[in-house]
Amino acid sequence: MQKMQKKPNKYMATIIKPPQSLAYQPNKRSVFLAGSIEMGKAKDWQAYVGNNLLNFDIIIWNPRRTSWDSSWEQSINNPVFKEQVDWELDALDRAELILFHFESDTQSPITLMELGLFAQSKKCLVHCPEGFWRKGNVDIVCDRYNIQQVNSLDHGIAKLKDHFNSCIVKRHNN
């Protein structure tokens, strides 16, 4: 009996993390993974999402810096810290979609700020579970700016896949 070979996928996502340069990245479809990173409290959910989107011809902007040092002074005068924040803001601007994921055991003040900055952008998708300390605020912002919320991270991944799949269909039909 002949073994069936799986047809290779011609697409492969590119995962970009700081401090990798944004300057030379192609202008592809993309998603920014905004959300809880608090070291020791938040799991590496960005890797989980990235692994689930590898079969798409997209850029995944992942702000979870491998070489992060929590002793860095969080100051505009610290060039490494400033580079990180500028990288995140530039990638958020470039992203076609932004997936926000709040973990219930975290505070995630930067993610809250980023949601405020991009709430009117029409490119946000939010997962904010029961138990997140500012869920009420997140729900009100999402309601006010008509931001879609999902009930789990897996539901968010499914929505991203649907979006990127529909883009492929549209591109082939044109």
N, C-alpha and C positions, 0 to 999 in steps of 0.2 A: 504494500500500500504506500503510495507516494504521499509524503508529508506536504501539506499546503504551506507555502511561504507567505508570510505577511507582506503585503505591498508596503514599501517604505513611504513614509509621509514626506512630501517635498518641502514642507514647512518646518521651521524650527524657531521658536521664540528666542530672542536675545534678552538676557537678563543683565541689566546694567545697575551697578551699585557704586556709591561714592567710594573713593574719589575719582572713579573713571570719568574721563572727560565726556561732556555732552556735546562738545563742539563738532565732532566728526561723526555723529550718529546719523544714519539715514532718516529721511522723513517718512517713517512708517507709522502704521496704526499703533496705538500704545495705551498702556494703563499704568497709572501710578498707584502703588500700594501704600496708602496713608493709614496709619493706625498705631495701636499700642506697640511700643518697643521696650518699655521699661524693663531693663535688664534684670533678670531674676524673677520677674512677675509675669511677663508676657512671653508665651511660647513663640517660636519662630514660625508664625503663621504665614509670613511672606514666602518662605520656602515652599510651604504646602500649596499656596495659590500658584506660585511660579511653576511647580511641577505639574499642576493640573492644566496649565495653559501652554505647555511646551510645544504642542502640535499646531500652533498658530503662528503665522508670519507677522509677529508683533514685537514691539519692545516692551519689556516689563521694567519699569523704573522701581527699583527696590532700595529704599533709603537706609536699610539696616546695614550699616557699615561694618565690615568684618574686623577692621582694625580700630574700632571705637575704644577710646580711653576715657573712662568716667572721671579721671582727675583733670581733664582739660578744663581750663577756665572758660565759662560760657560768657564770652565777651566779644564784642565787635573787634577788639584789638588782638584777639587770638586768631592768627591766620588759619589754623586748621579748623577751628570751630566755625569761623566765618565761611570758609570753603564749604563745609557741610551744609550750613543753612542756605547759602546761595545755591548749592547744587540742588537741594530739595525744592526751593522756590522755582528755579529754572525748569526742573523736571515737571513740577506741578503745572506750570504754564504750558509746557509742550504737550502734556498728556491729552489724549483724546478722551479718556475716561479716568476717573479717580474712584477707586474702591476704598471706602473708609471702613475700618474694622476696629471697634472699641471692645477691649476685653474687660469683663466685669470686675476683675480684681485690680484694675489699674486706674490711674488718674488721667493720664494721657492729655496733659494741657496743650501740647503742641498740636496734637490731632484736632482738638477742639478749636484751636486758633485757625488751623488750616481749613476746617469745615466752614468757619466763619468767612475766611478769605475767598473761598471758592463756591459758596452756597448758591450764588446767582449765576454760576458758569454754565449750568445745564449739562454738566458732565460728571455729576456725582451719583454714586450708588452707596448706600449706607447700611451697615450691619451694626446695630447697637442693642445688645441683649438686655433683658431684665437684669437688674442688679448693678448696672453701670451707674456710678454715683451721680451723673448728670444726664441720665436718659431723658428726663423730662425736657431739658433744654434742647437736646439733640432732636427729639420728636417734634418740638415746636418749630425749630429751624427747618426741618425737613418738610413739615406741613406748610409752612409759610412760603417756601421756595419750590414746592412741588418736587421734592427730591424723593426718588424711590427708595424705600427701605426693604430689606430682605430679612427673613427670620433666622438665617444661619449663614455661616461662612460658605458652606457648600451651596446654598441657594444663591449667594453672590457669585460664586464661580460659575454656576449654571447660567446666570444672567449674562455674565461676561462672554461665555462660550456662545450663547444665543446671539449676542450682539456681533461678535467677530465672525460667526458663521453667516449671519445675514449680510454682512459686508462682502463676504466672498461671493455669495449668490448674486448680489447686486452687481459686483464687478464683472462676473461672468455673463450676466444678462445684458450688459451695456455694449 
